[in-house]
Amino acid sequence: MLAPKRIKHRKVHRGSLAGNAKGNTELNFGQYGLQALGRCWMTNKQIEAARIAMTRHIKRGGKVWINIYPDRPLTKKPAETRMGSGKGSPEWWIANVKPGRVMFELSGVPEPIAREAMRLAMHKLPMKCRFVRREGGDI
């Protein structure tokens, strides 16, 4: 699973999911991509499940890029604990995803195979996405 080796702060504030993605809204590496249309906290398990779904469909051909990284810890208090006594301990890692963000990129396979691989990956993710492709051919 994806998780940072070192972090500056063990626990972070909740923050805000408002607004659209500031960067990484266009394809940078691959020929095809998966762009977020909704906003969510995506866990490291969801990212890994989508990656596995794509690579299995393309039968380990082509190349896959993951453009999001779960660098925020999410905390949770134990079950049946009274209110108060501080913030819970970090349980898992999340990535903030906002609309417009290109999360996965793919190249080296024909478009129908890439489209189906991205469709399988979409089913593993917690928000609506769309398939995007590079307009001007290869770089």
C-alpha positions as CSV (number, residue, x, y, z in Angstrom):
1,M,0.0,0.0,0.0
2,L,1.0,3.6,-0.6
3,A,2.1,5.4,2.6
4,P,4.7,8.1,3.3
5,K,7.9,7.0,5.0
6,R,8.3,10.3,7.0
7,I,5.8,13.1,7.8
8,K,6.2,16.4,9.4
9,H,3.0,16.1,11.6
10,R,1.5,12.9,12.8
11,K,-2.1,14.2,12.9
12,V,-3.6,16.9,10.6
13,H,-6.7,19.0,10.6
14,R,-9.7,17.9,8.5
15,G,-9.2,20.7,5.9
16,S,-11.7,21.5,3.1
17,L,-12.7,19.6,0.0
18,A,-14.2,22.8,-1.6
19,G,-13.1,24.1,-5.0
20,N,-11.5,22.4,-8.0
21,A,-8.1,20.9,-8.6
22,K,-5.4,23.5,-8.8
23,G,-2.9,21.4,-10.8
24,N,-2.6,18.2,-12.8
25,T,-5.8,18.7,-14.8
26,E,-4.3,17.7,-18.1
27,L,-2.4,14.6,-19.3
28,N,1.3,14.9,-18.6
29,F,2.7,11.4,-19.3
30,G,0.3,8.9,-20.9
31,Q,-2.0,8.8,-24.0
32,Y,-5.1,8.2,-21.9
33,G,-6.2,9.2,-18.5
34,L,-8.8,9.0,-15.7
35,Q,-10.1,12.4,-14.6
36,A,-12.1,13.0,-11.4
37,L,-15.5,14.6,-11.8
38,G,-16.4,14.6,-8.0
39,R,-14.5,15.2,-4.8
40,C,-13.5,12.7,-2.2
41,W,-11.0,11.4,0.2
42,M,-9.4,8.5,-1.6
43,T,-7.7,5.8,0.5
44,N,-4.5,4.0,-0.3
45,K,-6.5,0.8,-0.7
46,Q,-8.8,2.3,-3.3
47,I,-5.8,3.6,-5.3
48,E,-4.2,0.2,-5.2
49,A,-7.4,-1.6,-6.2
50,A,-7.8,0.7,-9.2
51,R,-4.2,0.2,-10.3
52,I,-4.5,-3.6,-10.0
53,A,-7.7,-3.6,-12.1
54,M,-6.0,-1.6,-14.9
55,T,-2.8,-3.6,-15.0
56,R,-4.7,-6.9,-15.0
57,H,-6.9,-5.9,-17.9
58,I,-4.0,-4.6,-20.1
59,K,-2.2,-7.9,-19.2
60,R,0.9,-6.1,-18.0
61,G,1.4,-4.4,-21.3
62,G,1.7,-0.6,-21.6
63,K,2.6,1.7,-18.8
64,V,0.5,3.1,-15.9
65,W,1.2,6.3,-14.0
66,I,-0.5,7.1,-10.7
67,N,-0.7,10.9,-10.2
68,I,-2.2,11.0,-6.7
69,Y,-0.5,10.0,-3.4
70,P,-2.1,9.4,0.0
71,D,-0.1,11.7,2.1
72,R,-2.7,12.7,4.8
73,P,-3.3,10.6,7.9
74,L,-6.9,10.0,8.9
75,T,-7.5,9.4,12.6
76,K,-10.2,7.3,14.3
77,K,-11.1,6.9,18.0
78,P,-11.7,3.4,19.3
79,A,-15.3,2.1,19.4
80,E,-17.4,2.7,22.5
81,T,-15.1,5.5,23.7
82,R,-16.5,8.6,25.6
83,M,-16.3,12.0,24.1
84,G,-13.2,14.1,24.8
85,S,-9.7,12.8,25.7
86,G,-8.1,14.2,22.5
87,K,-7.9,13.2,18.9
88,G,-7.8,9.5,17.9
89,S,-4.7,7.7,16.6
90,P,-3.9,7.7,12.8
91,E,-5.5,4.7,11.1
92,W,-5.1,5.0,7.4
93,W,-3.8,7.3,4.6
94,I,-5.9,9.4,2.2
95,A,-5.4,11.7,-0.8
96,N,-7.6,14.7,-1.3
97,V,-9.1,14.5,-4.8
98,K,-11.0,17.5,-6.3
99,P,-12.8,17.7,-9.6
100,G,-10.6,18.0,-12.7
101,R,-7.7,16.0,-11.3
102,V,-6.1,13.5,-13.6
103,M,-5.5,10.5,-11.2
104,F,-4.2,7.8,-13.5
105,E,-2.6,7.8,-16.9
106,L,-2.0,5.0,-19.3
107,S,-0.1,4.5,-22.6
108,G,1.2,1.7,-24.9
109,V,-2.2,0.0,-25.5
110,P,-5.0,0.6,-28.1
111,E,-7.8,2.9,-27.1
112,P,-10.6,0.2,-26.7
113,I,-8.4,-1.7,-24.2
114,A,-7.4,1.5,-22.4
115,R,-11.1,2.6,-22.2
116,E,-12.1,-0.8,-20.7
117,A,-9.2,-0.8,-18.3
118,M,-10.2,2.7,-17.1
119,R,-13.8,1.6,-16.8
120,L,-12.8,-1.3,-14.5
121,A,-10.7,1.1,-12.4
122,M,-13.7,3.6,-12.2
123,H,-15.7,0.9,-10.4
124,K,-13.1,0.7,-7.7
125,L,-13.2,4.5,-7.0
126,P,-15.6,6.4,-4.7
127,M,-16.6,9.2,-7.1
128,K,-17.6,9.8,-10.7
129,C,-14.7,9.9,-13.2
130,R,-14.3,10.2,-17.0
131,F,-12.0,8.8,-19.6
132,V,-9.8,11.5,-21.3
133,R,-7.3,11.1,-24.1
134,R,-4.6,13.3,-25.6
135,E,-5.8,15.3,-28.6
136,G,-2.7,16.1,-30.6
137,G,-1.3,12.5,-30.9
138,D,1.9,11.5,-29.3
139,I,4.4,14.0,-27.8
